[in-house]
Amino acid sequence: MGEFWPVPDALAHLAGRWRTERSVRDLASGDTGVFTGTTAFRPLDGGGMLHEESGTFTWQGVPRPAERTLRFLPGPAPGTADVRFADGRPFHLLDLTTGRHTADHPCSADLYRGEFTVADADRWRTVWRVRGPAKDLLLTTDYVREG
């Protein structure tokens, strides 16, 4: 993606259903995987969005059902989001007001560094680089708005 598309309100922008495709590369072993499915952002009682992802993750040729849930709550500044795991633990902040954002999430001894870019009203991408003693991964996810 070349140019970034500024998003004045991340929660309003993400609302709805997205076709989701993620490539996963283990940079240490060379193994690769692919997730295909959908991500739905639905309003949460009390504000924010519930992010529900479901689909199929294929790793080393073996497809398996996969899902995850996150909570996107109103962030500290207008238009931003406080992203949390389903159990309420903090994940990262998200500020798409410039169309691009970088976030870090330490997980044990590993560090997740995410880059979020918005191409236009209907396409955005996340790229997570995970480095540490337990992991050496690159996860690239493309989202395309459904109907």
trRosetta pair geometry for C-beta under 8 A, 3 or more apart (Angstrom, degrees):
i j d omega theta_ij theta_ji phi_ij phi_ji
1 4 7.2 78 136 -86 119 63
1 117 5.1 165 71 129 145 138
1 119 4.8 -119 -130 -89 126 98
1 125 6.3 -174 -15 19 136 134
3 99 7.7 -8 150 128 65 160
3 119 7.8 90 80 -145 70 58
4 98 6.3 36 109 137 141 71
4 99 2.9 146 151 111 100 125
4 100 4.6 -77 -113 -35 158 99
4 117 5.7 -106 -112 -155 100 87
4 118 6.0 74 -167 59 79 72
4 119 7.7 -77 -127 -94 42 33
5 99 4.7 142 58 -120 31 125
5 118 4.5 -96 61 117 91 99
5 119 6.0 30 -3 122 119 17
5 120 5.0 139 -56 -97 159 34
5 121 7.2 -116 154 -46 154 48
6 96 7.4 144 -160 142 44 73
6 97 5.9 5 -160 169 96 43
6 98 5.7 -43 -106 -140 90 19
6 99 4.7 -76 -70 -40 41 94
6 118 7.6 146 -75 70 7 131
7 10 5.7 82 120 -88 127 56
7 13 4.5 -29 -155 -46 124 164
7 79 7.3 162 120 -179 74 112
7 96 3.8 3 53 116 122 116
7 97 6.5 -96 71 -90 59 29
7 99 6.4 120 -8 -90 80 56
7 118 5.4 108 -33 -15 117 173
8 79 5.2 -100 160 -118 50 140
8 97 6.3 49 -115 -124 38 80
9 12 4.0 36 106 23 121 115
9 13 6.2 157 88 -19 65 89
9 78 7.6 -54 -99 161 83 78
9 79 4.4 -103 -96 -122 49 79
10 13 5.7 -63 -147 39 28 112
10 14 6.1 17 162 -15 67 112
10 72 7.4 -127 122 180 110 129
10 75 7.5 45 39 -4 132 126
10 79 6.0 104 -5 166 77 65
10 80 6.1 41 8 -136 129 26
10 81 4.6 -105 93 -19 136 109
10 94 5.5 144 -164 116 165 109
10 95 7.2 -114 -44 -122 135 25
10 96 4.7 122 -93 21 98 113
11 14 6.2 -61 -143 39 26 104
11 15 6.9 48 155 -46 60 93
11 41 7.9 -173 -159 169 60 134
11 48 6.6 -114 -124 -134 136 41
11 49 5.4 174 -149 -18 90 115
11 72 6.1 167 -105 127 87 117
11 74 6.8 -45 -32 -90 149 65
11 81 5.7 137 -60 -84 85 110
12 15 6.0 -35 -159 -2 33 118
13 96 6.8 -98 52 84 154 147
13 118 7.5 -23 163 -123 149 146
13 121 7.7 -131 -146 -144 93 63
14 41 4.5 108 133 -46 94 173
14 49 6.2 -171 93 62 116 172
14 51 7.7 -36 154 -94 135 104
14 72 6.7 -10 77 94 154 173
14 81 7.8 3 8 -51 144 156
15 41 5.1 -119 -112 99 32 114
15 42 7.8 85 -144 -101 76 24
15 43 7.4 14 -123 -56 114 78
15 49 6.4 -141 -89 -105 71 134
16 40 7.5 -100 138 -144 28 63
16 41 6.2 12 38 52 39 95
16 145 6.2 27 107 -145 137 99
16 146 7.2 -166 153 53 105 80
17 38 5.8 -9 -170 -175 100 119
17 39 7.3 155 -156 82 52 46
17 40 5.0 -19 -101 -102 77 80
17 41 7.9 -163 -74 22 34 66
17 145 7.5 102 84 -159 54 59
17 146 4.4 -34 100 44 103 123
17 147 7.8 15 65 47 113 81
18 38 6.6 148 77 -161 49 66
18 39 4.6 -14 61 60 104 95
18 40 7.6 -174 21 -77 71 35
18 41 7.7 41 -6 -8 107 98
18 143 4.1 -3 174 -167 140 102
18 144 6.4 138 -163 63 79 32
18 145 5.7 -48 -104 -97 74 43
18 146 6.4 -165 -102 -9 18 87
19 38 6.2 -44 -106 -103 42 74
19 143 7.2 145 71 -157 50 49
19 144 4.7 -18 55 62 103 92
19 145 7.8 -3 13 72 80 5
19 146 5.7 114 -35 -66 85 95
20 35 7.0 -28 125 118 102 102
20 36 7.1 157 91 -154 66 37
20 37 5.3 -18 64 74 107 68
20 38 5.9 145 10 -121 100 16
20 39 4.7 86 -54 -17 136 100
20 53 6.3 -44 50 -141 173 103
20 55 6.5 -145 73 -23 108 150
20 141 6.4 -11 -165 -169 91 107
20 142 7.5 160 -150 82 44 50
20 143 5.7 -9 -100 -103 73 74
21 34 7.2 -18 -167 -169 83 96
21 35 7.1 163 -154 87 36 64
21 36 5.4 2 -108 -106 76 75
21 141 7.0 162 85 -150 42 58
21 142 5.2 -8 60 56 93 95
22 34 6.9 154 83 -159 56 48
22 35 4.0 8 51 49 106 107
22 36 7.9 -157 26 -65 67 40
22 139 6.1 0 -174 -173 112 90
22 140 6.7 163 -151 83 61 43
22 141 4.1 -18 -96 -96 93 86
22 142 7.7 -178 -78 20 47 60
23 32 6.8 -21 -172 -166 92 104
23 33 7.5 151 -162 83 48 49
23 34 5.8 -20 -106 -103 61 75
23 138 8.0 -3 106 110 92 88
23 139 7.4 176 85 -148 50 44
23 140 5.0 0 51 55 94 96
24 32 6.6 148 83 -161 60 53
24 33 4.2 -10 59 61 112 96
24 34 7.2 -157 19 -70 82 28
24 35 7.1 64 -21 -14 111 96
24 57 7.9 23 5 -156 139 107
24 59 7.4 -30 73 -100 131 96
24 137 6.5 -22 -166 -164 86 113
24 138 7.6 157 -154 82 41 52
24 139 5.2 -2 -106 -106 76 81
25 30 7.9 -31 -168 -153 90 30
25 31 7.6 160 -154 88 47 49
25 32 5.2 -15 -103 -106 70 83
25 137 6.7 149 79 -157 52 61
25 138 4.6 -5 56 56 103 97
25 139 7.9 -164 25 -71 64 42
26 29 4.5 6 111 43 125 97
26 30 6.8 -26 82 33 85 18
26 31 4.4 20 35 55 122 90
26 32 7.4 -139 18 -71 74 39
26 136 6.7 77 -170 78 63 76
26 137 5.8 -33 -104 -99 53 78
27 30 7.8 36 -153 -73 23 42
27 136 4.5 -96 61 136 99 101
27 137 6.6 -169 0 -94 89 21
27 138 6.1 76 -49 -11 109 100
28 136 4.3 105 -36 53 99 129
31 59 7.3 39 160 -169 120 86
31 60 6.0 -34 -151 -69 116 94
33 57 6.2 26 165 178 125 88
33 58 5.9 179 -157 90 78 53
33 59 3.9 -18 -102 -98 129 71
33 60 7.3 -35 -81 -16 93 54
34 57 7.4 179 91 -149 39 52
34 58 5.2 -1 56 53 83 101
35 55 5.8 103 176 87 84 125
35 56 7.1 174 -147 89 56 42
35 57 4.5 -19 -96 -99 87 80
35 58 7.7 -180 -79 18 38 64
35 66 6.0 -78 -128 70 112 147
35 141 7.7 -20 66 -108 117 100
36 55 5.2 -148 100 174 42 136
36 56 5.8 -6 58 56 82 87
37 53 6.4 98 97 178 129 76
37 54 5.3 -146 -179 104 139 40
37 55 1.5 -120 -61 -56 121 126
37 56 6.4 153 -63 13 100 54
37 66 7.2 -138 -26 71 150 91
38 53 7.3 -171 97 -143 42 53
38 54 6.4 -7 58 59 78 74
38 55 6.4 142 11 -64 53 105
38 146 7.1 -7 -133 -30 114 142
39 51 6.4 -8 -173 -169 104 87
39 52 7.1 160 -154 82 54 43
39 53 4.6 -15 -102 -97 85 82
39 143 6.4 -52 41 -120 131 115
40 51 7.6 162 82 -151 46 40
40 52 5.0 -12 57 59 94 95
41 49 4.4 5 -174 177 96 137
41 50 7.2 157 -153 73 46 44
41 51 5.6 -11 -99 -97 77 69
41 72 6.9 -17 -139 30 112 138
42 49 6.5 136 64 -158 29 77
42 50 5.0 -21 63 55 87 97
42 52 7.1 3 9 7 109 112
43 48 7.7 122 -156 84 53 41
43 49 6.3 -54 -99 -105 33 63
43 50 7.6 11 93 10 15 87
44 47 6.5 -12 78 87 95 26
44 48 4.4 -14 42 80 127 89
44 49 6.1 -163 -12 -100 97 8
44 50 5.1 122 -73 -39 95 87
44 71 6.6 49 -73 -145 158 96
44 73 7.6 -54 54 -95 149 72
47 73 6.8 68 112 -152 93 73
47 74 5.4 -28 152 -18 127 114
48 71 6.2 33 146 176 140 87
48 72 5.6 175 -170 94 92 56
48 73 4.0 -39 -97 -111 141 49
48 74 5.9 -113 -72 -21 82 65
48 81 7.6 110 -134 -141 88 95
49 71 7.6 158 83 -161 49 49
49 72 4.3 -4 59 61 95 110
49 81 7.8 -37 31 -129 106 133
50 69 6.8 -18 -176 -163 92 101
50 70 7.9 154 -164 82 47 46
50 71 6.3 -27 -109 -108 59 67
50 72 7.8 -153 -71 25 13 80
51 69 6.6 147 83 -160 64 48
51 70 4.1 -9 60 61 120 91
51 71 7.1 -153 17 -76 88 16
51 72 5.6 80 -33 -19 111 106
52 67 7.3 -7 -175 -169 77 106
52 69 5.4 -6 -104 -107 69 84
53 66 7.8 -24 122 121 99 88
53 67 6.0 165 92 -152 64 56
53 68 5.0 3 54 53 111 80
53 69 7.5 -163 23 -74 73 39
53 70 7.9 31 -6 4 106 96
54 65 7.6 -8 -167 -173 88 92
54 66 7.3 170 -147 92 46 52
54 67 4.2 -3 -102 -103 78 103
55 65 7.8 176 105 -150 24 58
55 66 6.1 -19 71 63 66 90
55 67 7.6 136 18 -82 51 65
56 63 5.0 -1 180 -167 119 108
56 64 7.0 148 -156 72 69 30
56 65 6.3 -51 -102 -101 63 42
56 66 6.6 109 -144 16 15 93
57 63 7.3 151 80 -150 35 56
57 64 5.6 -25 65 64 85 85
57 65 7.8 37 19 140 81 11
57 66 3.9 54 -12 -27 112 146
58 61 6.8 -9 178 -139 101 12
58 62 6.7 166 -152 77 64 32
58 63 4.5 -29 -93 -90 88 71
58 64 7.6 153 -89 15 40 64
59 62 6.0 -28 67 58 67 86
59 64 7.4 -22 19 15 98 111
68 86 7.6 -144 -179 -34 66 118
69 86 4.2 65 89 -87 102 120
70 83 5.9 -3 170 -169 128 93
70 84 6.7 152 -170 78 76 43
70 85 6.4 -62 -118 -119 72 32
70 86 6.6 -87 -90 -56 29 67
70 91 6.7 -30 -142 -6 118 159
71 83 7.4 152 82 -157 52 45
71 84 4.5 -18 63 64 101 98
71 85 7.5 10 18 87 89 16
71 86 6.8 124 -24 -109 93 36
71 88 7.2 4 29 -96 144 49
72 81 4.5 -19 -170 -167 94 135
72 82 7.6 139 -163 66 45 45
72 83 5.6 -15 -105 -102 69 72
72 84 7.9 -175 -76 24 26 71
72 94 7.3 -36 -139 35 105 139
73 81 6.6 128 63 -164 38 72
73 82 4.5 -32 70 64 97 98
73 83 7.8 -178 23 -79 73 23
73 84 6.3 23 -2 2 113 115
74 80 7.7 81 -178 80 53 63
74 81 7.0 -75 -124 -115 20 54
74 82 6.9 12 88 12 31 99
75 79 7.7 -37 49 86 114 39
75 80 3.0 -76 69 106 146 94
75 81 4.8 -48 -40 -14 108 5
75 82 4.7 149 -102 -38 64 74
75 93 5.7 92 -136 -150 126 95
75 94 6.9 -144 -64 55 141 64
75 95 7.0 -142 111 -76 169 80
76 80 6.4 -23 46 76 59 136
76 82 7.1 88 -27 -66 73 110
76 93 7.2 -35 13 -126 103 133
77 80 4.7 62 62 3 82 129
77 95 6.9 26 60 -110 122 119
79 95 7.4 72 107 -142 91 72
79 96 7.6 -117 153 57 100 75
79 97 5.6 83 114 -77 139 103
80 93 6.3 4 170 -179 123 100
80 94 6.3 162 -167 84 74 55
80 95 4.5 -25 -112 -93 108 79
80 96 7.9 154 -112 14 59 64
80 97 7.4 -49 -70 -29 82 106
81 93 7.1 154 85 -164 52 54
81 94 4.3 -8 60 58 99 109
81 95 7.9 -168 27 -67 64 44
82 90 7.4 -63 179 -128 96 90
82 93 6.0 -28 -107 -109 56 72
82 94 7.9 -152 -66 21 15 81
83 90 7.9 85 85 -166 57 59
83 91 4.5 -65 113 69 94 115
83 92 5.2 1 56 61 116 66
83 93 7.0 175 15 -103 85 16
83 94 5.5 69 -30 -19 115 114
83 103 8.0 46 36 175 130 171
84 88 5.6 -9 165 -151 136 30
84 89 6.3 155 -164 75 87 35
84 90 5.8 -57 -108 -107 82 36
84 91 5.6 173 -114 0 22 93
85 88 6.9 -32 72 37 76 21
85 89 4.6 6 35 56 118 91
85 90 7.9 10 3 63 85 9
85 91 5.6 128 -43 -58 72 106
91 105 5.8 -21 -176 -110 59 141
92 103 3.7 83 180 166 140 140
92 104 7.1 157 -115 63 118 29
92 105 5.1 -88 -58 -63 106 106
92 114 6.5 -175 39 37 173 130
93 103 6.2 -175 58 -115 60 120
94 101 5.9 119 -154 98 57 161
94 103 6.7 -48 -83 -50 61 144
94 116 6.4 27 -141 15 98 168
95 98 7.7 40 128 14 92 87
95 101 5.0 149 64 -108 65 133
96 99 6.3 40 -178 -102 78 22
96 100 7.6 95 -138 -3 61 13
96 101 5.8 -83 -81 -18 54 123
96 116 6.5 -81 -90 120 96 124
96 118 5.6 71 -166 -24 121 132
96 124 8.0 -31 -130 -129 142 141
98 101 7.4 134 51 -62 95 72
99 117 6.7 31 149 -157 78 62
99 118 4.6 -113 -150 54 74 99
100 115 7.2 -12 -166 -174 90 89
100 116 6.9 160 -153 87 41 62
100 117 5.1 3 -106 -106 82 76
100 118 7.4 -132 -61 19 50 74
101 115 7.5 165 86 -154 45 47
101 116 4.6 -4 57 54 91 108
102 113 6.9 -3 -173 -178 98 90
102 114 6.9 164 -154 88 50 53
102 115 5.2 -16 -101 -101 79 72
102 116 7.6 -167 -76 19 31 73
103 113 7.5 169 87 -155 44 48
103 114 4.8 -9 59 59 90 103
103 116 7.3 28 2 -9 106 110
104 111 6.3 -25 -160 -171 102 101
104 112 6.9 141 -162 83 49 59
104 113 5.4 -17 -103 -103 74 71
104 114 7.7 -174 -80 20 27 74
105 111 7.6 147 76 -163 44 54
105 112 4.2 -14 62 63 95 112
105 114 7.2 28 2 -7 105 110
106 110 7.5 152 -160 86 55 47
106 111 5.6 -30 -104 -106 66 72
106 112 7.6 -163 -78 23 17 75
107 110 5.0 -21 71 70 88 97
107 111 7.5 161 24 -97 72 22
107 112 6.0 44 -3 -14 115 108
107 132 7.9 -143 70 4 80 160
108 132 7.4 129 91 149 89 158
108 134 6.8 29 88 8 135 140
109 132 4.9 149 114 -173 76 124
109 133 5.1 5 103 23 135 109
109 134 6.7 118 63 -4 99 100
110 130 5.8 17 172 -177 123 92
110 131 6.7 167 -155 87 77 32
110 132 3.0 -137 -104 23 62 149
110 133 7.2 -118 -69 38 77 59
110 134 5.5 -79 -52 50 120 98
110 135 5.0 32 -122 38 146 108
111 130 7.3 175 85 -147 44 51
111 131 5.7 -13 56 61 89 82
111 132 5.9 138 7 -57 64 107
112 128 5.5 -17 -166 -165 97 112
112 129 7.6 149 -155 75 47 44
112 130 5.1 -14 -101 -100 72 85
113 128 7.0 148 75 -153 41 57
113 129 5.0 -16 61 58 97 94
113 130 7.9 -178 22 -78 65 38
113 131 7.7 1 5 13 106 101
114 126 5.8 -17 -165 -168 109 102
114 127 6.9 151 -153 78 56 45
114 128 4.7 -22 -95 -96 82 79
114 129 7.9 -177 -79 19 36 63
115 126 7.1 154 79 -155 48 52
115 127 4.8 -8 54 56 98 97
116 124 6.9 9 -175 173 85 114
116 125 7.4 169 -151 88 45 51
116 126 5.3 -15 -100 -102 73 80
117 124 6.6 178 93 -157 47 72
117 125 5.2 -6 58 57 92 95
117 127 8.0 15 5 1 105 101
118 123 7.5 132 -165 94 55 57
118 124 4.5 -27 -108 -105 65 102
119 123 4.1 -24 54 93 121 109
119 124 6.5 -163 10 -87 77 42
119 125 7.2 59 -29 -8 104 100
120 123 5.5 41 44 37 81 93
121 145 7.3 -35 128 -3 72 150
122 144 6.2 29 152 -160 89 64
122 145 4.0 -99 -143 25 79 116
123 142 7.2 -16 -160 -170 92 92
123 143 6.8 157 -149 85 44 64
123 144 5.5 -5 -100 -104 80 69
123 145 7.4 -100 -55 -3 47 84
124 142 8.0 166 89 -152 37 51
124 143 5.1 -7 61 57 79 112
125 140 7.0 -8 -172 -171 109 83
125 141 6.6 161 -155 85 60 55
125 142 5.2 -20 -103 -102 90 64
125 143 7.0 -168 -79 18 39 78
126 139 7.7 -6 112 112 95 93
126 140 7.5 177 91 -149 53 40
126 141 4.8 4 54 53 92 104
126 143 7.9 47 -3 -15 89 110
127 138 7.3 -13 -170 -169 90 85
127 139 7.2 160 -156 85 43 55
127 140 5.0 -2 -109 -106 81 77
127 141 7.8 -167 -74 24 41 65
128 137 7.4 8 108 106 95 102
128 138 7.5 163 86 -154 56 38
128 139 4.3 -2 56 57 101 105
128 140 8.0 -158 27 -69 62 38
129 137 7.5 172 -156 89 37 58
129 138 5.8 -6 -108 -107 69 74
130 135 4.6 -29 131 122 117 127
130 136 7.1 -166 95 -125 77 14
130 137 4.1 11 50 52 113 97
130 138 7.7 -153 23 -67 76 32
130 139 7.1 40 -11 -3 111 106
131 135 7.1 -134 -113 94 11 78
131 136 6.1 36 -118 -113 61 66
132 135 5.6 32 52 47 91 77
132 136 7.8 -158 41 -67 46 63
